Amino acid sequence: MVFMVHANFLIGDSPHALGHTRYLLFGGFWSGVDLFFVLSGFLITGILLATKDSPAYYKSFFARRMLRIFPLYYLFVLVAVSVHRSSFNGRDISSLLFYYYNLHHVWTARNLPWVPAFWSLSVEEQFYIIWPFAVASLSNKSLRRLCIAGMVLALGLRLYLMPRSTVFQVASYFTLCRTDGLFAGALLAIWRRDAMCWKRVQHFAFPVGAISAIAIVGIFIWSGHFFDWVLVRQVTTFRHSSFLIVGPGISLLAILFATLVAKATSQGVVYRIFLAWPLRRMGRYSYGMYVYHFAIMLLLDSRIIAWERHHAFRGMHMFLLLPSSFVLTYLVSVISFHVYEQPILSFKRFFPAVKVPARAEI
């Protein structure tokens, strides 16, 4: 999904019906980030709850997370800054090194080469610096209330900030505005610890997901697009701004993706789709693909355009960029994982995630 929205951005709109339809449909695939947040919140919170009473709870969690995230992230940042040194100032580099690039983007609206998608990695890391302490300190009941409150707060902040913002990043990249998915996934993980509660979640997942999907389609039809960057002053180009999309739309996406994750944990159509070999295979390399994809896409984009001009072809850009960048990114990610990341991940054996049976809570 993220591949599609970034390829769509590079290809741009088209006066032709097919190209314009592609532009409108693919323009909403930024929502893949929200699926990523929900999955991350669900998986990481599940691990935290399972190891909550382990004596090595903090040491194990933070060490294993650093081994998984930091090596590839910092290597890529080093390469990006080295290749585009003139494009990065000291504050840009600091925001990437210390994971506040999303906030830096809100303050400056600077689009740095190769790393525009790194705002979401910053949101996630900021959340998981704090979340293990909340899980360790609070009961499951209090955690549920915190998750719901966090989702409501995120929606309220976006509704307040979106019509007042001069750049869309204020409402879209600010950490507290984008915790819906993380809290929705965390809430699922908490509910799953209670058999009766999880049974109700499974029962209501389909109707709640269906209602959310219908509402999202309704917002798309009303707005005339599903972009997250259309401000009020741009409504001369589009039917409506992104107010409903960034406001309730992101919350509805979090709920929809949470219902899909819930259904994926039990036998059924969604379960079989999530277990399909291509998805499982890509899941193993998904982090590398997310890190590498935009840089590779930019490099291929310039070469495809040059090839079109040289051979006097027109219109091939739209059909070549997405598949070629996907294949190359996948290959680079596979090589990166086995040659660079996996040897470092082997050190996880020194920091085992020791699962402790859940205590009964009143």
C-alpha positions in Angstrom: 0.0 0.0 0.0 2.8 2.4 0.9 4.5 1.5 -2.4 1.4 2.4 -4.3 0.9 5.8 -2.7 4.5 6.9 -3.2 4.6 5.7 -6.8 1.3 7.6 -7.3 3.0 10.7 -5.9 5.9 10.4 -8.3 3.8 9.6 -11.3 1.3 12.4 -10.6 -2.1 13.1 -11.9 -3.1 12.5 -15.5 -5.7 14.2 -17.9 -6.7 10.7 -19.1 -9.5 8.8 -17.3 -7.4 5.8 -16.5 -4.5 7.8 -15.1 -6.8 10.1 -13.1 -8.7 7.2 -11.6 -5.4 5.6 -10.6 -4.3 8.9 -9.0 -7.5 9.1 -6.9 -7.6 5.5 -5.8 -3.9 5.0 -5.1 -3.8 8.4 -3.4 -5.6 6.9 -0.4 -3.1 4.1 0.1 -1.2 6.1 2.7 -3.6 4.3 5.0 -1.1 1.4 4.9 0.8 3.2 7.6 -2.3 2.8 9.9 -2.4 -0.9 9.2 1.3 -1.0 10.2 0.4 0.9 13.5 -2.4 -1.5 14.4 -0.3 -4.6 13.7 2.6 -3.1 15.7 0.5 -2.1 18.6 -1.1 -5.6 18.7 2.1 -7.6 18.4 4.3 -5.5 20.7 1.6 -5.1 23.4 1.0 -8.8 23.3 4.7 -9.4 24.0 4.8 -6.9 26.8 1.8 -8.4 28.5 3.2 -11.9 28.2 6.5 -10.9 29.7 5.2 -8.4 32.2 6.3 -10.3 35.3 9.7 -11.3 33.9 12.6 -10.0 35.9 14.3 -9.0 32.6 11.1 -7.3 31.3 12.7 -3.9 30.4 16.1 -5.2 29.5 14.7 -7.8 27.2 12.2 -5.6 25.5 14.5 -2.7 24.8 17.5 -4.8 23.8 15.5 -6.9 21.4 13.9 -3.8 19.8 17.2 -2.0 19.4 18.7 -5.1 17.7 15.8 -5.2 15.3 15.3 -1.6 14.5 18.6 0.4 15.0 21.2 -1.4 12.8 19.3 -1.0 9.5 17.8 2.4 10.4 21.1 4.1 11.3 22.9 2.5 8.4 20.3 3.9 6.0 20.4 7.3 7.6 24.2 7.4 7.3 24.0 6.5 3.6 21.2 9.1 2.9 23.0 11.9 4.7 26.3 11.0 2.9 24.7 10.9 -0.6 22.6 14.1 -0.1 24.9 15.9 2.4 23.9 19.4 1.1 20.2 18.7 1.7 20.6 17.9 5.4 21.4 20.5 8.1 22.3 19.7 11.7 18.7 19.8 12.9 17.6 17.4 10.2 20.2 14.9 11.1 19.5 15.3 14.8 15.8 14.6 14.3 16.6 11.4 12.5 19.2 10.2 15.0 17.0 10.8 18.0 13.6 9.7 16.4 11.8 13.0 16.4 11.7 13.5 12.7 7.9 13.6 12.7 7.9 16.6 15.0 10.7 18.2 13.0 8.6 17.7 9.9 5.7 19.4 11.6 7.8 22.4 12.6 9.6 22.8 9.3 7.6 21.0 6.6 10.9 20.1 5.0 10.9 17.1 2.7 14.3 15.4 3.0 15.5 13.1 0.3 15.1 9.3 0.8 13.5 9.5 4.3 10.0 11.0 3.9 8.4 7.8 5.3 10.6 7.9 8.4 8.1 10.1 10.3 6.0 7.0 11.1 9.1 5.2 12.5 9.6 8.2 14.8 5.9 8.0 16.0 6.3 4.3 16.7 9.6 4.6 18.6 8.3 7.5 20.7 5.3 5.5 21.7 7.3 2.4 22.6 9.7 4.4 24.8 6.7 5.1 27.1 4.4 2.1 26.5 6.4 -0.6 28.3 6.3 1.5 31.5 2.5 1.9 31.2 2.0 -1.8 30.6 4.2 -2.7 33.6 2.5 -0.2 35.9 -1.2 -0.4 35.1 -3.8 -3.2 35.3 -5.4 -4.5 32.1 -8.6 -2.6 33.0 -6.6 0.7 33.3 -4.8 0.0 30.1 -8.0 -0.5 28.3 -9.3 2.9 29.5 -6.0 4.5 28.5 -6.2 3.1 25.0 -9.7 4.3 24.5 -8.8 7.7 25.9 -5.8 7.9 23.6 -7.9 7.2 20.6 -10.4 9.8 21.5 -7.7 12.3 22.2 -6.0 11.7 18.8 -9.3 12.2 17.0 -10.0 15.4 19.0 -6.6 16.8 18.2 -6.9 16.2 14.5 -10.4 17.7 14.4 -9.0 20.8 16.1 -5.7 21.1 14.2 -6.7 20.2 10.7 -8.7 23.4 9.8 -6.2 25.6 11.6 -3.0 24.2 10.0 -1.1 25.8 7.2 0.6 22.4 6.4 -1.1 19.0 6.6 1.7 17.5 8.6 0.6 19.2 11.7 -2.5 17.0 12.0 -1.1 14.0 10.3 2.5 13.6 11.7 2.2 14.9 15.3 2.6 12.0 17.6 -0.5 12.3 19.7 -2.6 12.8 16.5 -1.5 9.4 15.1 -1.8 7.0 18.0 -5.2 5.7 17.0 -3.8 2.6 15.3 -1.2 1.9 18.0 -3.8 2.1 20.7 -6.3 0.1 18.7 -3.8 -2.7 18.2 -2.8 -2.5 21.9 -6.5 -2.7 22.9 -6.9 -5.9 20.9 -3.9 -7.4 22.6 -5.4 -6.6 26.0 -8.8 -8.0 25.1 -7.2 -11.1 23.9 -5.9 -11.9 27.4 -9.6 -12.3 28.5 -11.3 -15.3 26.9 -14.8 -14.1 27.3 -13.9 -10.6 26.1 -12.1 -12.0 23.1 -15.1 -14.1 22.2 -17.2 -10.9 22.0 -14.5 -9.1 20.0 -14.6 -12.0 17.5 -18.4 -11.9 17.3 -18.6 -8.1 16.7 -15.5 -7.8 14.5 -17.2 -8.3 11.2 -20.2 -5.9 11.7 -18.0 -3.2 13.2 -15.5 -3.6 10.4 -18.2 -3.5 7.7 -19.7 -0.3 9.2 -16.2 1.3 9.3 -15.6 0.4 5.7 -18.9 1.8 4.6 -18.2 5.0 6.4 -14.7 5.3 4.8 -16.2 4.8 1.4 -18.8 7.5 2.2 -16.0 9.9 3.1 -14.2 9.1 -0.1 -17.4 9.8 -2.2 -18.2 13.0 -0.3 -14.6 14.4 -0.5 -14.0 13.3 -4.1 -10.7 11.9 -3.0 -9.0 10.2 -0.1 -5.8 12.2 0.1 -4.5 13.3 3.6 -2.9 16.6 2.5 -5.7 18.7 1.0 -6.1 21.9 3.1 -9.1 24.2 3.1 -7.4 26.6 0.7 -7.1 23.9 -1.9 -10.8 23.1 -2.2 -10.8 24.9 -5.6 -8.9 21.9 -6.9 -10.8 19.2 -5.0 -14.4 19.0 -4.0 -13.7 19.1 -0.3 -10.6 19.3 1.9 -9.1 16.4 3.8 -10.9 17.3 7.1 -13.2 14.3 7.2 -10.4 12.0 6.0 -7.8 13.1 8.5 -10.4 13.6 11.2 -12.8 10.6 11.6 -11.3 8.9 8.6 -8.0 7.9 10.4 -10.0 6.7 13.4 -12.2 4.6 11.2 -9.2 3.1 9.5 -7.8 2.1 12.9 -11.0 0.4 13.8 -11.3 -1.3 10.4 -7.7 -2.6 10.5 -8.2 -3.7 14.1 -11.2 -5.8 13.1 -9.1 -7.4 10.3 -6.4 -8.3 12.8 -8.9 -9.7 15.2 -10.4 -11.9 12.4 -6.9 -12.9 11.3 -6.3 -14.7 14.7 -9.1 -17.3 14.1 -9.9 -19.6 11.3 -11.6 -17.9 8.4 -11.1 -16.0 5.1 -9.0 -13.2 6.7 -6.9 -15.8 8.6 -6.1 -17.7 5.3 -5.2 -14.4 3.5 -2.8 -13.3 6.2 -1.2 -16.8 6.2 -0.8 -16.8 2.4 2.8 -17.5 1.5 3.5 -14.2 -0.3 2.3 -12.2 2.7 4.3 -14.3 5.1 7.4 -14.0 2.9 7.1 -10.3 2.6 6.4 -9.9 6.3 9.8 -11.2 7.1 11.4 -8.5 5.0 8.8 -5.8 5.4 10.9 -3.5 7.7 13.7 -3.4 5.1 11.3 -2.8 2.3 9.8 0.1 4.2 13.2 1.6 4.8 14.6 1.1 1.3 11.6 1.6 -0.9 11.4 5.4 -1.4 15.1 5.8 -2.2 15.0 2.9 -4.8 11.8 4.3 -6.2 13.4 7.8 -6.7 16.4 6.3 -8.4 14.3 4.2 -10.8 11.9 7.1 -11.4 14.6 9.3 -13.0 15.9 6.4 -15.1 12.5 5.5 -16.4 11.7 9.1 -17.3 15.1 9.3 -19.1 14.4 6.0 -20.9 11.0 7.3 -22.0 12.5 10.4 -23.5 15.3 8.6 -25.2 13.0 6.1 -26.9 10.1 8.5 -27.5 7.7 6.4 -25.4 4.8 8.1 -23.7 2.7 6.7 -20.8 5.0 3.8 -19.8 6.1 5.6 -16.6 2.8 4.7 -14.9 3.1 1.0 -15.7 6.8 0.6 -15.1 7.6 2.4 -11.9 5.5 0.4 -9.4 6.4 -3.1 -10.4 10.1 -2.4 -11.1 10.6 -0.6 -7.8 8.7 -3.3 -5.9 10.8 -6.1 -7.3 14.1 -4.3 -6.8 13.2 -3.2 -3.2 12.2 -6.8 -2.4 15.6 -8.1 -3.7 17.6 -5.5 -1.8 15.6 -6.2 1.4 16.2 -9.9 1.1 20.0 -9.5 0.7 20.1 -6.9 3.4 18.2 -9.1 5.9 20.4 -12.2 5.3 23.7 -10.5 5.0 23.5 -7.6 7.4 20.4 -7.8 9.7 20.2 -11.5 10.6 23.7 -11.8 12.0 22.9 -8.9 14.3 19.5 -10.4 15.2 21.3 -13.5 16.4 22.3 -11.5 19.5 18.7 -11.6 20.6 19.5 -15.0 22.2 21.2 -13.1 25.0 18.0 -11.2 25.7 15.2 -13.9 25.7 11.6 -12.7 26.0 10.6 -14.9 29.0 6.9 -15.4 29.0 5.2 -15.5 32.4 1.7 -17.0 33.0 -0.8 -14.2 33.3 -2.0 -13.3 36.8 -5.7 -13.2 37.5 -6.9 -9.6 37.8 -9.9 -8.5 39.8 
